[in-house]
Amino acid sequence: MGVFSNKQIRDALSSGHILCEPFIPKHVSHASLDVTLGHYYYRTERSADHPVYNPFDNKDVKRYFEGALKAVPHKKWCDDNGIKLLSGIPANHPVIPIRPGERILGHTHEFFGIKPPGACEVKSRSSWGRSGLAVCFDAGWIDPGYINRLTLEIYNLNQNELMLLPVGERIAQIIFHETGEVEGSYGQGRDQGFSGKYQTGTNLNSLIRNWRPEHMLPKAYKDKRSMPKPIIGIEGY
């Protein structure tokens, strides 16, 4: 068992084991698949009036995240902010601004995933990492059967300079892993028969048709809080 090679990725795409819509053949690298940035995003911490953010409350999640916002044409953003057009980005190309030290939620343009057996993970492309942009800040593992647009925790690590992120830019790479036999899949949920919190079904056409930007928002409020199971031999809980 190991990481899928480019040949294995192409074969798995042909057989339907790996799904990617849309699929661009030149985005298959030696052992990964490049994915691109989508149009929508959410800003975080839009208000300084609340000292506590509660991710276990749906209303507070909606308060904390500003959006959904949509990328705007490069020229419009520059005109609105009194900045000259940046070289290398066409005037009408949609861009997402990310301020110094800011963290946003974005998404891949592609709907993708791997059916069981198999899992995958997302990594920043090196060009973005060298430029001070963390594309998947801390949640990069994708379970078997998760088929959807992937939410990206994008973080501008630069302390003083804003960046403009062009929509459609290759922003991350997906590494596919072989696994042993898997019981069930993410689309069925851990309890079997229930979809996972971040997937609304298993049919790709239905997922594409029903996708909404708000699906990017965290859903910890759907889980129940419980105490950890006691460990025999440890006292003082």
N, C-alpha and C positions, 0 to 999 in steps of 0.2 A: 504494500500500500504506500502511496506517496502523492506527490503533486502531479496534476494533469500536465502533460506536454502540449505543445501547440497542435500536434497531430491528434492527440486524444481529445482535445477541446473541439477540434473540427469534427471528428468522428461522433462525439457526443451530441453536438449540435445537429448533425445530420440524422441521428437516430432519435432525437427528441429527449435524450437524457438530460442535456443542458438546453435551456430555453433562453432566447434573447431576442427581444423585439424593440426597435429594429436591430438587425444584425449587419455589421459592416465588416467584411472579411479582413480588411487591412488592420482592423483593431485587435486581431489575434497576434499576440507577441509570442516569444519562445515558450513561455510557461504561464501566460496570463491573458486576460481579456480586458482591454481598455473600455471604460464607460465614460459617458459625457455628462456635463452639467445641465440640469433642466431649468425651466423658467421661473419656478416659484420658490419662495423662501420665507422664513420667519426670523424676526429679530427677537433677542431675549432682553430681559431686564429693561423694558421700555419705560418704567417709572421708578423713581428713587423714593417714592412715598411709602413703599412697603418693605420693612426690614426682613420679612420672612416670606420665602416662597414654599408653598405646600404642594408637592407633586402628586399627593394622594387625594387632591380635591380638583375635580374637573373644572370648576369655575375659576379656581386660582391658576390652573394651567392656562386657560384662555386669557386671563389677565396678564400673566407673565410674558406670553409670546405675542409679539406684534405681527399681524399678518392675517391671511396670507398676502404677501407682497409679490409683485411680478416684476421681472427684469424690464428695464426701460432702454430705449435706444441710446447708444453711446453719446451721440450729439446732444440729445435732450438733457441727459444727465450733466454733461459738461456745461451747456448753456445755463442750466438751473443753478449750477454751483460756481459759475464764473471761472471755469478752467478750460484751457485749450484742449483740443482733441488729442488723445494719446496716440502715438504712433503704433502701428501694428494692429489696431482694432478699427474695422470699417465704421464709418459714421452712423450707419443705421443698424449696426449689430447690437442686439440686446445685451445688457451687462447687469451684473449684480454688484453693488458697492459693498465693501466690508471694511469697517473702520479699524484703526489700530486697536489691538487687544480685544476686538469684538468676536463673539461666537454667534453663528447663525445656524439654523437648520435649512439645508438645501436637499435636493434629491437628484438621483440619476435620471437622465432622459429615458434610458432603457428600462424595460421590464425584463428581469432576468432571474435565473436561479438554477438549481440543480435538483432533480428528483432523486429520492433515495434509491440505492445507497450513494452517498456522496455529500459533501458539505463544501462551503466556500468562505472566503474572507476577503475583505477589502483593504487595500493599502493605498496610500498617497503615491502618486507618480513622483519620481525623484525631482523633476523640475520644479514642482510646486513646493516640495519639502525644502529645497535649497533657497526658495524665495520666501520662506517663512510662513507657509500656509499649511496647516494641519487639516487634511480633508476628512479624515475619519478619526476624530480625536480620541475616542476610547471605546467604541462599541462596534467592532469590525467583524464579528463572527456571524455567519449566516447558516442557520440550521438546514438539514435536509428537507426539501419540499417547500422552502420559502421561495415563492415566485412573485415578484412585485418590483415596483420601483424601490430603490433603496434610499432611506433617509441618511443624509450625511451631516455629521456634526463638524462644521467647517469653522476653523479658528484662525484668525489673523494674528500670528505670533509677533509681528512687527509692532514696536512700541510707539512709533511716530508717524507711520505712513499708511494711508488708505490704499486699498487695492481694488481694481475693477475686474470682476470675473466674467469672461464672455460665455454666454450660453452656448452649449454645443462643444465647449472645449473639453478635450480628454483630461479628466480631472482625477481619475482613480483607476486602479487596476484590480481585477478580480482574480484570485488564485483559487483554483478548484482542487479539492482533496478527495482522495478515495477513502471510503470507510468500510467497515464490515457491514453485515446485514443490519438493516434498520427496521424496527417495528414502528409502523405509522409514519407520519410526516408532519411538518409544521402546519400545513394546510388543514390537517385534521385536528390539530391541537393535542396537547399532552394527555388529555383525558379521552382521546379518540372520539371523533364525531363532532368536535367543536373546533372552529377555526382559531388560530392563534390571535393574540391581541392586535397584531399589525398585518393581518391578512384576512380578507373577507371571503375567501373561497379558494378553489383549486383550478378553476377554468381560466386560462389565460385571456381569452376574449372578454370574459365577464370582468376580470380584474382590470383590464385596460378600460373598458367601458365605464366602470364604476369608480375609478380612481378619482380622488379629490385631494387638494393640497392639505386639508386638515388631517389626512391620514398620517402626516409626518409627526404630528404632536404626540408627546409621551402619554402613555396610558397606564401608568402605575396605579391609578385610582381603580382600575378594574380588578386588581389583586386584593386579597384579604390579608390583613396583618395577623401574624401569629407568632407565638414565642418559639424559640428554637427547641428542638427535642433535647431533653436532658442527656448528659453524658455520664454514664455510670462511673463512679469513682471521683467525680468532681463535685465538691460541695460549695455552697455559698451563692446559689442563684437567688 
